[in-house]
Amino acid sequence: MKVLILAGGFGTRISEESHLRPKPMIEIGEMPILWHIMKYYSSYGYNDFIILAGYKQYVIKEYFANYFLHNSDVTFDLSNNQMEVHHNMNEPWRVTIVDTGLNTMTGGRIKRVQDYVGDEPFMLTYGDGVSDVDLEALVNFHHAHGKIATITTVSLAQQKGVLDIDENNQIRAFREKEREDGAIINGGFMVFQPEIFNYLTDDRCVLEQEPMHRLAADGELMSFYHAGFWQCMDTQREKKLLEDLWASGKAPWKKW
């Protein structure tokens, strides 16, 4: 199953860092948060990634093009114009990086990679959040209910998409957070059937708006509730929180 990672936004809420690079390339423990997300999926055996890039997409391409240089010891023999890589840090990954446009919205970015995904289920997450969600249980839940979409839901009082969920874990409505709402939000780590592409339109399509509304109205949107660790990286405060967890050696998402 392919893993799509949304990595094309401007990251304006953490502009101190994102004016130099895409937010998914901001480092936690000297490695991009994108790398942490990919390592987590890989720990469950998911190694086929499609990166939905946009803003400063060349930074992501150059990182993977020079992956061994970034993560290995290297000897440069300038007299012979040769390079020798020592103790190279390889990964069992296949990484496709797609420039999905500078101003394309989330749904439009997914629509643009339809040919790369093909006619099969796929996973999707945001390139700025980590979790210890059980991906095996998530996928099993998705296959068992037979609906088009499953999103991981978490309890957190932030301004994210709010979900009304019935006793059968079916999402009845997907809407913007209101003051009186509780804190069950969309945490990413989603699974979709290929029929999701029928709900996506053009570059202006925002996945979290009309497509999610329609999926909920059609009874095709399911919740996989995760009670464990989940944290996005929207601000410098949140970046420091993740940095401190990583430095402690007890980062909940480190499963490898």
C-alpha positions in Angstrom: 0.0 0.0 0.0 1.4 3.4 -1.0 1.8 6.2 1.5 1.0 9.7 0.4 2.5 12.6 2.4 1.2 16.1 2.0 4.3 18.3 1.9 3.5 21.3 -0.3 2.1 24.0 1.9 3.8 27.3 2.9 4.0 26.6 6.6 3.2 30.2 7.5 2.6 29.5 11.2 6.2 28.5 11.6 7.6 31.0 9.1 10.8 31.5 11.2 11.8 28.1 9.7 9.7 27.7 6.6 10.9 30.8 4.8 14.1 28.7 4.1 12.6 25.3 3.4 9.3 23.4 3.3 7.8 22.7 6.8 8.3 18.9 6.4 12.0 19.5 6.0 12.3 21.3 9.4 14.5 19.1 11.6 13.8 17.3 14.7 17.0 15.8 16.2 18.9 16.9 13.0 16.5 14.9 10.8 13.6 16.4 8.8 10.2 15.6 10.4 9.3 14.1 7.0 12.1 11.5 7.7 10.6 10.7 11.1 7.1 10.2 9.5 8.6 7.9 6.8 10.6 5.9 9.4 7.4 5.4 11.4 5.5 4.0 8.4 8.5 1.9 7.4 8.5 0.3 10.8 5.2 -1.2 9.9 6.4 -2.3 6.5 5.1 0.6 4.4 8.0 1.7 2.2 6.4 3.0 -1.0 6.1 6.8 -0.6 4.6 9.6 -2.7 5.6 13.0 -1.5 3.1 15.7 -2.6 5.4 18.6 -2.8 4.9 22.2 -3.8 6.5 25.2 -1.9 10.3 24.9 -2.3 9.8 21.4 -3.7 13.4 21.3 -5.0 14.6 21.1 -1.3 12.9 17.8 -0.8 14.2 16.4 -4.2 17.7 17.5 -3.4 17.5 15.9 0.1 16.7 12.5 -1.3 19.0 12.8 -4.3 21.8 13.3 -1.8 20.5 11.1 0.9 23.8 9.1 1.3 25.7 12.4 1.6 23.4 13.6 4.3 23.5 10.5 6.4 26.9 8.7 5.7 30.6 9.2 6.1 32.2 10.2 2.8 35.7 10.4 1.4 36.3 12.8 -1.5 39.4 12.0 -3.6 39.8 15.3 -5.4 42.9 14.2 -7.3 40.8 11.4 -9.0 37.4 13.1 -8.9 36.0 10.1 -6.9 33.7 9.7 -3.9 33.6 6.8 -1.5 30.6 6.4 0.8 31.3 4.7 4.2 28.8 3.0 6.4 26.0 4.2 4.1 22.6 4.6 5.8 20.2 3.1 3.3 16.5 2.6 3.6 14.1 0.1 1.9 12.2 3.0 0.5 10.8 3.9 -2.9 10.2 7.6 -2.9 8.3 9.5 -5.7 8.4 13.3 -5.3 5.7 15.1 -7.3 5.5 18.9 -7.8 1.8 19.3 -7.2 1.9 23.1 -7.6 2.7 26.1 -5.5 -0.8 27.2 -4.6 -2.7 23.8 -5.0 -5.0 22.9 -2.1 -4.8 19.5 -0.3 -7.5 17.8 -2.3 -6.0 19.1 -5.6 -2.6 17.8 -4.6 -4.0 14.3 -4.1 -6.0 14.5 -7.4 -2.7 15.3 -9.2 -1.1 12.1 -8.2 -4.0 9.8 -9.2 -1.9 8.2 -11.9 0.9 7.4 -9.5 -1.5 5.8 -7.0 -3.5 3.7 -9.5 -6.6 1.7 -8.7 -5.8 0.6 -5.2 -6.2 1.7 -1.6 -3.6 4.1 -0.2 -2.6 5.8 3.0 -2.3 9.6 3.5 -0.9 11.8 6.2 0.3 15.3 6.7 4.0 16.1 6.6 4.1 17.9 9.9 2.8 15.5 12.5 4.0 12.4 14.4 2.1 9.8 16.4 2.3 6.3 17.8 -0.9 5.3 16.1 -1.1 1.5 15.4 -1.0 1.5 11.6 -1.7 -2.2 11.4 -4.9 -1.8 13.4 -5.8 1.3 11.4 -5.6 -0.6 8.1 -7.4 -3.6 9.4 -10.2 -1.4 10.7 -10.4 0.3 7.3 -10.7 -3.0 5.4 -13.2 -4.3 7.8 -15.8 -1.5 7.5 -15.8 -1.4 3.7 -16.2 2.4 3.5 -14.2 4.8 1.2 -12.4 6.7 3.9 -10.9 6.3 7.4 -9.3 9.1 9.3 -7.4 8.8 12.6 -9.2 10.9 15.2 -7.5 12.3 18.3 -8.6 14.4 21.3 -7.0 17.8 21.2 -8.3 21.3 21.7 -7.0 22.9 18.6 -8.5 24.7 15.6 -8.8 21.7 13.3 -11.6 19.9 11.5 -14.2 18.7 14.0 -16.0 15.4 13.6 -19.4 14.2 14.7 -19.1 10.4 15.2 -21.8 7.9 15.9 -21.7 4.8 18.1 -20.6 2.7 15.0 -17.6 4.9 14.4 -19.2 6.4 11.3 -18.5 10.1 10.8 -21.8 11.9 10.3 -20.4 15.4 9.7 -17.0 17.0 9.1 -16.9 20.8 9.8 -14.8 23.6 11.1 -14.3 23.8 14.9 -16.8 26.0 16.8 -16.3 27.5 20.3 -18.7 25.1 22.0 -17.2 22.0 20.4 -15.3 19.3 22.1 -11.9 18.3 21.0 -12.2 15.3 18.7 -10.2 16.3 15.7 -8.7 15.0 12.5 -5.2 13.8 13.3 -4.3 12.6 9.7 -3.0 9.1 9.3 -5.8 8.3 6.8 -6.7 5.4 4.6 -8.7 5.7 1.4 -10.2 3.6 -1.3 -9.5 4.8 -4.9 -13.1 6.0 -5.0 -11.9 9.0 -3.1 -10.7 10.5 -6.4 -14.4 10.8 -7.4 -14.8 13.3 -4.6 -11.8 15.5 -5.7 -12.0 18.1 -8.4 -9.3 20.7 -9.3 -6.4 22.5 -7.7 -8.8 24.6 -5.6 -10.2 21.5 -3.9 -9.6 21.3 -0.2 -9.8 17.8 1.1 -10.9 18.8 4.5 -13.9 20.8 3.2 -16.3 19.7 0.4 -14.9 16.2 -0.1 -15.0 15.4 3.6 -18.5 16.9 3.9 -19.7 14.8 1.0 -18.1 11.6 2.3 -19.8 12.2 5.7 -23.1 12.9 4.1 -22.8 9.7 2.0 -22.0 7.6 5.0 -18.5 6.8 3.7 -16.3 8.4 6.3 -15.1 6.4 9.3 -13.2 7.3 12.5 -10.3 5.3 13.9 -9.9 6.8 17.4 -6.4 7.0 18.7 -6.0 7.7 22.4 -2.2 7.7 22.4 0.4 10.2 21.4 -0.2 12.7 18.6 1.5 16.0 17.9 1.7 18.3 15.0 4.4 20.9 14.4 2.7 24.2 13.6 4.7 26.5 15.9 8.2 26.9 17.4 6.7 25.8 20.7 5.6 22.6 19.2 8.9 22.1 17.4 10.7 22.5 20.8 8.3 20.0 22.4 9.2 17.4 19.7 12.9 18.2 20.0 12.8 17.7 23.7 11.0 14.3 23.4 13.6 13.2 20.8 16.5 14.3 22.9 15.1 12.5 25.9 15.4 9.2 24.0 11.7 8.6 24.7 10.0 9.9 21.6 6.7 7.9 21.4 6.8 7.7 17.6 10.3 6.1 17.5 9.3 2.5 16.8 12.4 1.6 14.8 
